[in-house]
């Protein structure tokens, strides 16, 4: 580890973006303090699908999602739902979303999203090779399973676009899919295998990153909420919290779904809507092991083998945050599983996790320095790609603070773009 000599960095948030930023900044010679408003053990980085997804080069704000979303709003078990609300933030977010849900927006940003995900995937390979890290990384691809001709057509078109972007995909019929999963019956019309994708076990990754950082001198302050900032001219002097003030030379704002709220304390416009997702673990019967993660496309459910179990996750429920578990949304996940995996019959789960994906209205992350302050950088808003993009967020922040060129072009992710 290099000697600390570059200065002190205050990182706000201990999710994957915050921990990754701390990791790469530490390696680059900075003194790090991480402020986290909770206990650091239950953020979205722990309960997500654990997928690394260069395949997700299409932002959430894409053609067709609005019409599909209107249909889904009529079904309480649907995978995508906007809770009707007079919340001004939701209305503003929705108008911005509508503005960006077009093919031009998708085409303009596909390469940048692909490059950031591919860079992150390589960094995960490097991290997994480090001593003390064993987070069950498996770079064996993800199956996009479909049951209808309509979705088959859409998915094959998308895979052709992926191939043009240099991503390795393979279209499979139902027999080829079954050959990949000899221990588990699959009922599907076919699938596209994205060989560029991978999976991991998120809780292990987060615990191992935290342990590494603690062992190498990074300070963590949990249950420490940032309520404001002290400024001098165009510089932040300190973060004001419920546990006192923390001074720094540089400030990195992450914070997951709270990113927009934290940004507002700096008069930064980082529109975000929390997208609630649910997940639960399933213990497979002996002899029914799963080799590949999958996305059940019609149901929008993610299926990930991890920790000798299977994690099922899904739904995108947009609206102001609350702590309520909507049973019908979980039932929607449960009822979809045997349609694709007939051998897996699941009762309504007792132990349900939920968390909030930080969703920007244009489906792009916020990554980079802000012009408003000379010592503030932002990393977050990854939506469903948060875990996938974590290391690339962190490495980019380290490059930015050292005035070096980032590994990929991040200009489209400028945190000032909605000002």
C-alpha atoms as one frame of an Amber mdcrd trajectory, in Angstrom:
protein
   0.000   0.000   0.000   1.342   3.413  -0.928   2.053   6.021   1.749  -0.742
   8.466   2.447   0.446  11.752   1.078  -2.164  13.173  -1.277  -4.615  14.470
   1.339  -7.786  13.560   3.198 -10.933  12.342   1.437 -14.368  12.212   3.049
 -16.576   9.590   1.356 -20.303   9.792   2.046 -21.931   6.366   1.825 -20.689
   2.810   2.430 -22.446   1.058  -0.445 -20.498  -0.454  -3.332 -19.726   2.974
  -4.854 -18.401   4.291  -1.538 -16.341   1.213  -0.674 -14.923   0.964  -4.205
 -13.970   4.639  -4.139 -12.261   4.098  -0.792 -10.394   1.061  -2.148  -8.916
   2.761  -5.204  -8.250   6.068  -3.443  -6.431   4.201  -0.669  -4.261   2.421
  -3.225  -3.565   5.798  -4.790  -2.232   7.300  -1.579  -5.149   9.137   0.068
  -6.260   9.147   3.707  -9.895   8.012   3.774 -12.848   8.585   6.111 -16.206
   6.941   5.263 -19.448   8.357   6.688 -22.486   6.049   6.610 -25.940   6.982
   7.926 -26.868   3.353   8.752 -24.916   0.372  10.098 -23.509  -0.436   6.654
 -24.974  -3.947   6.585 -28.284  -3.575   4.807 -27.869  -1.277   1.825 -28.810
  -2.157  -1.745 -25.317  -3.532  -2.376 -26.037  -6.495  -0.067 -29.415  -7.783
  -1.234 -29.210  -7.294  -4.987 -28.988  -9.906  -7.745 -25.169  -9.978  -7.677
 -24.812  -9.565 -11.436 -22.044  -7.988 -13.544 -23.885  -6.841 -16.648 -22.154
  -5.440 -19.744 -25.355  -6.775 -21.376 -27.265  -3.847 -19.816 -26.056  -1.264
 -22.335 -29.627   0.004 -22.827 -30.580   2.598 -20.173 -33.853   2.251 -18.254
 -35.133   5.295 -20.166 -35.669   3.421 -23.451 -38.361   3.289 -26.183 -41.327
   1.105 -25.275 -40.850   1.196 -21.510 -43.496   3.924 -21.075 -46.224   2.035
 -22.968 -45.261  -1.201 -21.204 -45.238   0.593 -17.857 -48.791   1.883 -18.369
 -49.983  -1.701 -18.995 -48.119  -2.986 -15.951 -49.614  -0.302 -13.694 -52.964
  -2.068 -14.046 -51.525  -5.253 -12.525 -50.518  -5.252  -8.836 -48.189  -8.245
  -9.435 -46.391  -6.657 -12.387 -42.594  -6.234 -12.412 -42.650  -2.465 -13.027
 -44.855  -0.081 -11.110 -45.006   3.656 -10.486 -46.958   4.322  -7.301 -49.375
   7.170  -8.118 -48.414  10.191  -6.052 -48.641  13.973  -6.071 -45.018  14.056
  -4.922 -43.393  16.904  -6.904 -40.083  15.047  -7.072 -41.764  12.047  -8.718
 -43.613  14.277 -11.205 -40.400  16.118 -12.141 -38.533  12.797 -12.442 -41.305
  11.373 -14.623 -41.258  14.319 -17.032 -37.486  14.027 -17.413 -37.837  10.261
 -17.934 -40.387  10.779 -20.734 -38.023  13.240 -22.431 -35.212  10.642 -22.535
 -37.204   7.503 -23.411 -36.231   7.491 -27.090 -33.959   5.602 -29.474 -31.577
   8.545 -29.945 -30.821   8.600 -26.205 -30.180   4.840 -26.205 -27.864   4.990
 -29.234 -25.948   7.977 -27.875 -25.094   6.291 -24.571 -24.829   2.556 -25.332
 -21.053   2.537 -25.874 -20.289   4.539 -22.730 -22.458   2.246 -20.563 -20.869
  -0.821 -22.189 -17.340   0.497 -21.619 -17.945   1.341 -17.960 -19.421  -2.134
 -17.325 -16.581  -3.907 -19.169 -13.976  -1.896 -17.252 -15.722  -2.835 -14.014
 -15.821  -6.512 -14.985 -12.033  -6.544 -15.487 -11.550  -4.814 -12.137 -13.679
  -7.515 -10.467 -11.362 -10.146 -11.998  -8.361  -8.325 -10.528 -10.037  -7.901
  -7.129 -10.952 -11.609  -6.973  -7.258 -12.460  -7.505  -6.206 -10.337  -4.497
  -5.404 -12.066  -1.220  -8.328 -11.970   1.211 -10.995 -11.768  -1.505 -13.226
 -14.717  -2.361 -16.682 -13.399  -3.224 -17.679 -16.343  -5.469 -16.990 -14.550
  -8.756 -18.208 -16.596 -11.730 -17.656 -15.133 -15.189 -19.658 -17.799 -17.030
 -22.396 -15.621 -18.512 -26.070 -14.939 -17.854 -29.016 -16.538 -19.690 -31.792
 -14.264 -20.942 -34.711 -16.725 -20.900 -37.872 -16.063 -22.910 -41.143 -17.925
 -23.405 -42.897 -15.869 -26.106 -42.202 -15.284 -29.808 -42.526 -11.528 -29.289
 -39.800 -11.402 -26.641 -37.667 -13.841 -28.657 -37.753 -11.418 -31.587 -36.868
  -8.429 -29.355 -34.063 -10.311 -27.611 -32.449 -11.595 -30.815 -32.501  -8.020
 -32.187 -30.882  -6.807 -28.963 -28.234  -9.545 -29.126 -27.367  -8.452 -32.675
 -26.933  -4.902 -31.390 -24.771  -6.302 -28.572 -22.611  -8.133 -31.116 -22.130
  -4.895 -33.056 -20.935  -3.375 -29.782 -18.385  -6.190 -29.455 -20.211  -8.149
 -26.744 -20.112 -11.954 -26.923 -23.599 -13.459 -27.157 -25.070 -16.765 -28.301
 -28.678 -17.452 -29.295 -29.857 -20.831 -27.950 -32.932 -22.963 -28.633 -34.710
 -24.756 -25.799 -32.568 -27.906 -26.154 -29.310 -25.950 -26.024 -30.545 -24.129
 -22.920 -31.375 -27.435 -21.245 -27.902 -28.797 -22.055 -26.397 -25.919 -20.063
 -28.541 -26.860 -17.043 -28.554 -30.683 -16.882 -29.614 -30.766 -13.212 -32.659
 -28.538 -13.509 -35.630 -28.686 -15.890 -36.134 -25.445 -17.833 -39.353 -24.580
 -19.690 -38.439 -21.908 -22.223 -38.714 -21.133 -25.924 -35.018 -20.268 -25.949
 -32.457 -17.854 -24.568 -29.593 -15.546 -25.364 -26.442 -16.313 -23.403 -24.451
 -13.161 -22.675 -20.988 -14.646 -22.189 -19.683 -11.210 -21.167 -21.739 -11.219
 -17.950 -20.878 -12.629 -14.532 -22.144 -13.091 -10.983 -20.919 -12.990  -7.370
 -22.148 -13.181  -3.776 -22.689  -9.525  -2.754 -22.592  -9.859   1.077 -19.164
 -11.525   0.881 -17.846  -8.843  -1.458 -19.048  -6.030   0.804 -17.698  -7.681
   3.974 -14.308  -8.397   2.394 -13.968  -4.866   1.037 -14.868  -3.392   4.427
 -12.395  -5.667   6.238  -9.613  -4.775   3.788 -10.248  -1.055   4.201 -10.387
  -1.251   8.001  -7.158  -3.276   8.087  -5.456  -0.621   5.986  -6.330   2.417
   8.041  -9.627   3.616   6.556 -11.882   5.198   9.211 -15.562   4.231   9.214
 -18.202   6.220  11.076 -21.537   4.368  11.060 -24.911   5.820  12.124 -23.457
   9.142  11.004 -25.849  11.204   8.910 -24.697  14.184   6.882 -27.019  17.122
   7.600 -25.120  19.846   5.764 -21.753  21.236   4.738 -19.457  24.093   5.705
 -18.143  25.922   2.653 -15.413  28.449   1.933 -15.825  30.045  -1.476 -16.222
  27.230  -3.998 -14.718  24.610  -1.672 -16.268  22.324   0.919 -14.517  22.683
   4.243 -16.354  20.027   6.250 -19.348  17.704   6.344 -21.716  18.531   9.202
 -23.168  15.392  10.803 -25.074  14.233  13.866 -21.705  13.030  15.204 -19.795
  16.271  14.620 -17.975  17.884  11.703 -15.555  16.030   9.422 -12.979  18.086
   7.561 -11.418  16.963   4.299  -9.466  18.081   1.266 -11.789  16.207  -1.098
 -15.391  15.006  -0.756 -16.924  12.079  -2.649 -20.716  11.899  -2.547 -22.169
   8.403  -3.071 -25.069   7.436  -0.805 -27.153   5.158  -3.049 -30.824   6.154
  -3.151 -30.035   9.025  -0.739 -27.652  10.586  -3.276 -30.180  13.177  -4.445
 -30.993  14.229  -0.880 -27.306  14.632  -0.005 -26.701  16.508  -3.243 -29.530
  18.937  -2.460 -27.616  20.038   0.664 -24.939  21.241  -1.785 -27.532  22.756
  -4.159 -26.698  20.030  -6.689 -29.522  18.829  -8.929 -29.179  15.052  -8.937
 -32.737  13.897  -9.655 -33.220  10.356  -8.377 -36.172   8.160  -7.624 -35.790
   5.129  -5.322 -36.708   1.986  -7.257 -37.753  -0.585  -4.678 -36.730  -4.146
  -5.380 -37.293  -7.360  -3.415 -35.174 -10.479  -3.060 -35.220 -13.755  -1.142
 -33.029 -16.840  -0.879 -34.041 -20.399  -1.760 -32.348 -23.643  -0.736 -32.413
 -25.950  -3.772 -33.139 -29.633  -3.317 -30.174 -31.976  -3.573 -29.244 -32.740
  -7.186 -30.906 -29.603  -8.600 -27.901 -27.294  -8.708 -27.929 -24.314 -11.092
 -24.923 -23.554 -13.319 -25.927 -20.192 -14.792 -27.692 -17.106 -13.550 -30.665
 -16.016 -15.622 -33.115 -13.231 -16.256 -36.718 -14.352 -16.745 -37.495 -11.748
 -19.366 -41.292 -11.653 -19.427 -41.396 -11.624 -15.618 -38.338  -9.330 -15.178
 -37.013 -11.629 -12.446 -33.315 -12.223 -11.786 -32.181 -15.711 -10.745 -28.694
 -16.048  -9.265 -26.981 -19.117  -7.766 -24.896 -17.921  -4.801 -23.682 -19.201
  -1.440 -25.003 -22.731  -2.305 -28.459 -21.206  -2.586 -30.445 -19.356  -5.249
 -31.414 -15.720  -4.937 -34.572 -14.563  -6.693 -34.963 -10.827  -7.093 -37.155
  -8.462  -9.013 -39.683  -5.637  -9.356 -39.042  -1.982  -9.986 -41.408   0.016
  -7.811 -40.900   3.749  -8.293 -42.149   6.292  -5.801 -41.237   7.929  -2.498
 -39.456   5.470  -0.184 -41.378   3.548   2.466 -40.743   0.457   4.583 -43.764
  -1.506   3.424 -43.489  -4.890   1.715 -46.213  -5.147  -0.914 -47.151  -8.837
  -0.839 -48.588  -8.896  -4.359 -45.301  -7.713  -5.828 -43.450 -10.532  -4.067
 -46.162 -12.995  -5.197 -45.508 -11.826  -8.756 -41.893 -12.999  -8.400 -42.836
 -16.282  -6.695 -45.516 -17.208  -9.253 -43.228 -16.546 -12.217 -40.482 -18.980
 -11.127 -42.136 -22.368 -11.881 -43.186 -21.065 -15.308 -39.502 -21.180 -16.270
 -38.182 -23.698 -13.716 -40.996 -26.295 -13.210 -38.927 -28.190 -10.602 -38.808
 -25.137  -8.331 -42.064 -24.717  -6.444 -41.769 -21.977  -3.826 -44.184 -20.921
  -1.107 -44.428 -17.259  -0.197 -41.038 -16.578   1.459 -40.788 -15.725   5.151
 -37.537 -13.805   4.916 -37.886 -11.031   2.331 -35.262  -8.369   1.751 -36.012
  -5.079   0.064 -33.836  -2.187  -0.968 -33.829   0.896  -3.160 -32.008   1.243
  -6.454 -30.957   4.838  -7.147 -32.655   5.544 -10.494 -31.834   8.657 -12.497
 -34.494   9.882 -14.954 -32.273   9.269 -17.987 -31.114   5.842 -16.766 -27.473
   6.962 -16.600 -25.232   7.129 -13.528 -23.830  10.316 -12.020 -20.052  10.155
 -12.159 -17.490  12.937 -12.090 -16.577  16.262 -10.564 -19.192  18.958 -10.173
 -18.369  22.464 -11.404 -20.083  24.058  -8.416 -17.300  23.031  -6.018 -13.636
  22.443  -6.786 -13.329  19.537  -4.335 -16.584  17.573  -4.738 -17.047  14.445
  -6.878 -20.133  12.276  -7.315 -20.455   8.520  -7.902 -23.874   6.881  -7.914
 -27.256   6.600  -9.566 -26.405   3.262 -11.171 -29.989   1.971 -10.961 -29.991
  -1.767 -11.677 -26.277  -1.640 -12.589 -25.019  -0.347  -9.227 -23.079  -3.415
  -8.131 -21.891  -4.076 -11.662 -20.426  -0.572 -11.960 -18.963  -0.337  -8.425
 -15.242  -0.858  -9.153 -15.398   1.363 -12.265 -16.997   4.089 -10.140 -14.187
   3.750  -7.595 -11.336   3.683 -10.080 -12.809   6.653 -11.968 -13.025   8.689
  -8.757  -9.372   7.890  -7.943  -8.324   9.004 -11.440 -10.388  12.193 -11.221
  -8.918  13.207  -7.855  -5.408  12.654  -9.220  -6.226  14.627 -12.407  -5.638
  11.550 -14.563  -7.630  10.247 -17.510 -10.394   7.755 -16.679 -10.352   4.278
 -18.234 -13.444   5.048 -20.314 -15.323   8.128 -21.498 -17.600   9.276 -18.647
 -18.552  12.715 -20.032 -22.157  11.587 -20.583 -22.480  10.814 -16.862 -21.670
  14.407 -15.821 -23.355  15.092 -12.443 -24.155  18.670 -13.570 -26.223  17.597
 -16.599 -29.599  18.540 -15.071 -28.532  22.020 -13.941
